[in-house]
Amino acid sequence: MKTLNLKTIHAVHFEDFKRYNTEQTRDNFLLNGLEKKDSIELNYTHYDRMIAGLAKPVSKTLTLPTYENLKSDYFLERREIGIINVGGEGTIIVDKKAYKLAKEDCLYIGKGVKNVSFKSTKATKPALFYLLSAPAHQSFPTTFMKSADATHLNLGSTATANERVLSQYIHDGGIQSCQLVMGITKIKAGSVWNSVPPHTHDRRCEIYFYFDLAPETRLFHFMGEPQQTRHLLVNNNEAIVSPSWSVHFGCGTSNYSFIWAMAGENKQFTDMDPAPISKLL
């Protein structure tokens, strides 16, 4: 008998969002409280049915369970999952095969895999696995990719404070998936802006997971339609659900990194609807 339930994030209409205060905005779009010792903390969203969260094994091995919400015999019965390690070295065991992940390495696991578990190499420097799952109608093989083997793009400039490196892992030219697209953007020292130029994805929703923020650093993540913007303040190891109608744009009080992950109509990374800075309100 499955007794575990995932916290559910329901979809919000953009007309309703115009009336939200700060507390309502945080309740409906911010994924926090994800990092807990020897625990897997996930959220089920009604945005392309994506599930996101963290697994932090410290003193024991954690096994990915299924949940009452999913009505499935095991988590990946009808799903796929992308995993990126943002902590110390750790291992993911997939149907008895072990994959060792250093920081910023990625593992994709396809539909139909029954057993997935997580452990850290050192309890004093535990792994921290970010998990993003979406429904899948086709199976693709489990694929490991080291950070160095991702596709790296140098973007932006110091003149506009948005110099950054974008690393693509799960995409059309990399790890193959049913509908997941996933990677990391690292803002370089001296820059603070991300997702420049701003844009929306009408055919896909996206979840941003922010990490490597210093304790005193905060991230201003912009929400809303391009002409109806407001912001959320984000701490380290927190995530934001960005609906298809919401602008993708953000600024930190220092440099930082984030994992971006999408699911939806297609897997084309360049499928964006521009929202020029000069037109934002």
Secondary structure by P-SEA (a helix, b strand, c coil): ccccccbbbbbbbccccccccaaaaaacccccccccccbbbbbbbcccccccbbbbbccbbbbbccccccccccccccccbbbbbcccccccccccbbbbbcccbbbbbcccccbbbbbbccccbbbbbbbbbbbbccccccccccccccbbbbbbcccccbbbbbbbccccccccccbbbbbbbbbccccccccccbbbbccbbbbbbbcccccccccccccccccccbbbbbcccbbbbbcccbbbbbcccccbbbbbbbccccccccccccccccccc
